[in-house]
Amino acid sequence: MSEHDELKDKMYEWTEKYANKAGFKLNPDKEALDYVLDGLASRVERFGRRYCPCRIVTGDESEDKKIVCPCVYHKDEIEKDGNCHCELFFKPS
């Protein structure tokens, strides 16, 4: 297993644990979930932090800390839309 795949597995474990604790569920579409987890792992490799793969890293630390997964926007997005922007976390059905 590659280092990237190991990191992706860690992202899955972390997001699943967070979703359960926060009362959310992960995207039930396994292919879409895999795509987002791949993006999260790539962001960790590139930037050293779990930046949301669906948002732009600006280089401004005070702004970028808002998009560390789970980002500051996810709860409002889930409440309004049923899922976060990345479609990682969903409101339970």
N, C-alpha and C positions, 0 to 999 in steps of 0.2 A: 504494500500500500504506500502511495506517495505521501510526502509531507503535507501536500495540499489536501489530499483526501482525509488524512488524519485530523487536520485542522477543521475541515468541513464536518467531520464526525463530532468534534468537540463543540462546534457551533450548533449542531443539531441537539446535542445533549443539553447545552446551556439554554437554547431557545425553548426546548420542550419543558425544562424545569421552570423557566420563567413563566411560560404560558400557563402551566398548571397552577403555579403560585398566584398569578394575577387574575385567574378566572377566565383566561382566553383559551383558544385552541390554535394549533398550527394549521396552515393551509392544508386542506384535505387532498388537494391535487398534488400528488407526490412529485410530478415532473416540475410543477411551478415551485414547490417547496425546495426541491433540489437546486433549481436555478438561483433562488434567493440566497440559499445557504452557500452556494458557490461564490456568489458576489460578496457575501459577508467575509468568507475566508480570504478572498482575494484582497479585500480592504485591509484585513488584519496583516496580511503579508506585505502589502504596499505601504501602509501608513502606521501599522503597529496598534491600531485601535479598531473597534467594531463599528466603523462608520456605516450608516445605512447605505446599502448599495444603490438605492434609488434616488439619492440626493447628491448634490455636488459638494465636494470638499473644497472649501474656499482658501484654506491656509490661515484664516483668522481663527485662532484657537477659541476665542470667546463665542464665536458663531458656530464653529465646528463641533463644540462639545454638545450642542443641541441635537446633533444628528448621530450621536453614538447610540447604537441600538441597545435597548429600546429608546427611540428618540423621544424628545419632549412632546411630539405631536401625536404619537400613536394612540393614546387613550381617547383623545377627542375624535380622531379619525375613525376608530373602531366604533365609538358611540354613534357617530353620524352616518358612516358608510357601511358599517358591519365588518370592516377590516382596515388594517393600516395601509398606508400608501404603497408599501412594498408587497402587500398581500402575503405577509409572513404570519401575522397574528390576526385571528378572526374572533368575532363575538360567538360564543357558544350558541348552538341552535336550540 
